Structure formats: structure tokens, C-alpha cells
């Protein structure tokens, strides 16, 4: 897959401080990086499509609970004050996860403050400072807050005795002041999206518009995953155009950046969106291009709902269960506040389920109401309760 690095919109000239995304990905700072010449070539082979179908079918199955570590006592947080905030409260899945964490804390007799924000790092700073001033037992960041953006505040909180947990982050050793973490599998979700797009194109080459956000900690990994999967499956026939929108600009820049990319590259035949909180902003631009569908990751309830309609714009939304996310984060809080080592992030993982129009009804369960049915029901809740000594 060949790419070149030029920018196709005013957003492409916005400067954004972020990590290098690696040689396999486009080196971009924001906006649109337009792929190189469209590759010519034959269709994807039947054997390759069969392998991709096996991969997707496996991903569509409900995940199973596995204890992340030894048994601990949830009673250690009774009466404690905790603060939780997501990377951006305007993202449905992230806001739900924060509220689920608060509800769980209440059930365990802890006092939880949910600090809402609009994805501005200055608001993350304030949330951590408030938790430190209040002498909370722990502060929990959810949905991929980049620790480096709040490094001094995390160090101050840690030094003040607070336990610091970053939900959905995978690199504890890279930052001081971070005590524990939980993980989600964005990489596998992106690979599954590429596979499903190829399956639905029925052997045609994939010319993907990939929409991501490097200002979320999983952003660089999402780019590597999509680029790597395309290079593995169809390097000589498939192509990729990448749009990078900082999280604080999702509402104002995503639609125009996606529209510019689609106009500049008329052969684009699928839009892959790393984080489904961007879907609502990208959808108006995608809708005007007949036949182009969206594949995303996150498991947000509003996005899953789109797939229940006829001829849906969204064809896949892989993702974890927000409630399960909340339990994983609380498990780390309980371990750390109780004086135990944090569980390994490889074990404190909220697994994906790959949601598509054919299975999405299971996401909502009987009567169309959400209640964990699509993730094995309450098996994970019962598992954590047993692990924590909760009856």
C-alpha cells in the first residue's frame, strides 16, 4: 500500500502535539493525509475472504469473564471518596462508563464524584487537582486520557497518597504517578473492521478512509492496526487515506475533514472510524456518498442503535461493554486502596464483541433495553462480586 504525505484541508495545517505514529503510519499532525496513487489490481481471493470471514465470525461471539487477579475485599473502599472522569463526557460510551463507575461505587458504599469535561486537557488538570485537594482515595481516568498531558498533576496526586488509575491505557511504565490501568482491545477491533469491510466489498479492493484521533492514547495504535491489516491482506490492491482530528475538535472539524477527503478521493469505498464517538460527526459527510459504509469501534449505544435500521450507514461497531469497563477500573481501585499490587493490564482487559446488523439485537437484549445481555449477561458482574467478596 503506497501513501504520500500531503494535506488536503485547512485542518491539515493545524498543529497538534502528539507522539510519532511510526513508519507504517502516515506522519500527520491533524486533518487529512491523502493516500498515494490508487492501486490497480485484481480482486481479493476467495481463500482470503474465507479466512477473514472466520476471523469476523469468531469476533462476533460473546466474550467470557476471567478473573484479573487474586481475590480482594471490596469493603476496603467503604466510605472512601473517589473521582472519575472520561477523556470527553460528550462521547456517549465514555460518559456512560463514568456513570456506571459511579453507580458501582455507590453500591459498594464509596462516594464517587463524576467530573464532566469536553475533552480539554485543562479540564483533566482541574479534575485531578480537585481530587487531590479533596484527599480522595483514588482518581480514575477513563476512555484513553493521555497521562503525559497531565503528568505533573498525576505525580502530585500520587505523592499525596491518591491511587491513580487510567482506564483503557496500556503503557504504565511510560509515566510516573500512574499506579494501575485497564485495557481495551482497539487493535483487534480495527483489524476486524478492515476484515468486515473487505467481506462486504465481496472481493473488491478496499480503498479506505480512516478517521482517527491521535489525541486519544489508543489513536496511534489504531493507525498501526489498520495500516498493518491492509498491508497484510492486500498490499498491492488496497489503499488508505487517513484523517486525524484532535478530540477537542471532533464536533467542529470531523464532518468537514471527512467531506474533503471523500471529495478528493472518489474511489473511497469504506470509512473506518477508530472511535465511534466520532461517528455522529462523520455521518453527514458519508451519507452523501452512495454505497459508502462506516465501520467503527467503541460499542456506544447510540451507534449500535443505527445498525438496527434498514440499510444502515454503520455496518460494524466492535467494542467493549461500558459496565464491564467500570468493573475493571473499580477492581484496580480496590486492589490498590487495599494495599495490593495492581492487576496486570493484560488481565484487566474489557473484551470486545464485534457488532454487525445481523447480531446487534443481542446488544440491547429483550425489549430493546440495554442490560449486558450481549456480553454474556451478568456473568462478569457475578464474577467480580465473587472475587471481591460481595454478596
Secondary structure, 3 states (H helix, E strand, C coil): CCEEEEECCHHHHCCCCCCCCCCCCCCCCCEEEEECCCCCCCCCCHHHHHHHHHHHHHHCCCCCCCCCCCCCCHHHHCCCEEEEEECCCCCHHHHHHHHHHHHHHHHCCCEEEECCCCCCHHHHHHHHHHHHHCCCCEEEEECCCCHHHHHHHHHHHHHCCCEEEECCCCCHHHCCCCCEECEECHHHHHHHHHHHHHHHCCCCCCEEEEEECCCCCCHHHHHHHHHHHHHHHHCCCCEEEEEECCHHHHHHHHHHHHHHHHHHCCCCCEEEECCHHHHHHHHHHHHCCCCCEEEEECCCHHHHHHCCCCCCCEEEEEECCHHHHHHHHHHHHHHHHCCCCCCCCCCCEECCECCECCCCHHHHCHHHCCCCHHHCCCHHHHHHHHHHCCC
